[in-house]
């Protein structure tokens, strides 16, 4: 997952408007974004289903230093553990050199601590499965993490994360220490579950500073991408010690990370979630009575001022005339899933997730075939291991700027251009093309996941965001298991040549991307015309009402 994932700091869902055009939020029924893909809301007439039942902490009741420390701790933990399994490109050479699954080969290429062995096809496929199983589990686990977050709170999720991270570390440690014990895949799966239960709940920390919630979301997202650097750092240490820092030692030592997570959770982190900006805005009204005036200044200190709210409101309103904001808001989730809006983004995500996970797992073997050089392929792989975490960190603020500035049509068009360029360059057997492919890939990956969540928010709305976004990531992740079949095809009939598969994925991805771009452009144009017609009709009606009121009761 990445979660990939763009969240507007003060976006207001327009679904909650009554027949008079007034939002139910004005009546105090505030609703925070749900991360639960299984949540259901039958109607707006049942406010008890909208208001969260979990206790909340008023932000103004906790010092800014304490809240800053809590956000920093959550970001550091995400940086150390949330997406560590996606550092597979750095871990794979170590797995090969340590002889993991070398028994599948007729002649073991691993053995010893050779720093540059070439795996046999059977070993390579099993090692790729080691990563594929974990990446799929991450997407599926995100569904349960969202459900647990809404029902049991962030603290319960962090405890679950610590338990899975510790179990996964111990399993991998024993797998490396005891050759007869095959705990590699199960251990990596547990690390991925722990990462999902750490990453998804961490977004709730954005409520600690409502004025800067967008920045906090960006930091958490960047921390997820940066977490793949953990295995990169271990690879550097392993090579520096000539293999003396054994993998079992590393993973047993890694158990300290979930221990630190638990200690910090019960000594530093808040027990309950902070109130959202909307909750505190509602409290401003309550604080205007004589008994609550002393709280008013405290609340306003953590809320955006009037100018900031107006600026955000202008940006929010700009979504309507400029694109597709709220085009499907208010429809039930099952009806939204039957529209082309959902089907096309699902197809595009299935193809791109398969392409991205395949590239991460097989980058060295792909370029070994294209370059016919082990040294150049290894250089590309090492460059990728460094660029992947850096790409997520560096591009995060620029991605947010693009998503807030451009229309959805333009964003999808840019994504389609990336898909085409990466696909073409990935088929060229030139060293410069390999490096450019890596650079474009590490930019495209966080951009795509952020754009996908932004698309889901604008098209489907906050009410069904969890279910729709969760369904897209879960289905795409599950279908990514077909990567194992693609590996078998490459190592079998294609004799190690990845180019035919890359061509097929590029053509289908570009075609779906172009179709989605055209579809959104046509629909958004029609939607804008409908809005203008509705506004014109409302203006005419108000004019007629005004004339009738002026004539009523006049004396001639």
PyMOL commands that set and color helices and strands:
alter all, ss='L'
color gray80, all
select helices_A, chain A and resi 14-16+24-27+47-50+59-61+64-81+84-97+102-104+121-152+154-177+184-226+229-240+247-267+277-286+293-302+306-322+333-336+340-371+374-405+408-425+431-460+465-491+499-551
alter helices_A, ss='H'
color red, helices_A
select strands_A, chain A and resi 56-57+273-274
alter strands_A, ss='S'
color yellow, strands_A
deselect
rebuild
show_as cartoon
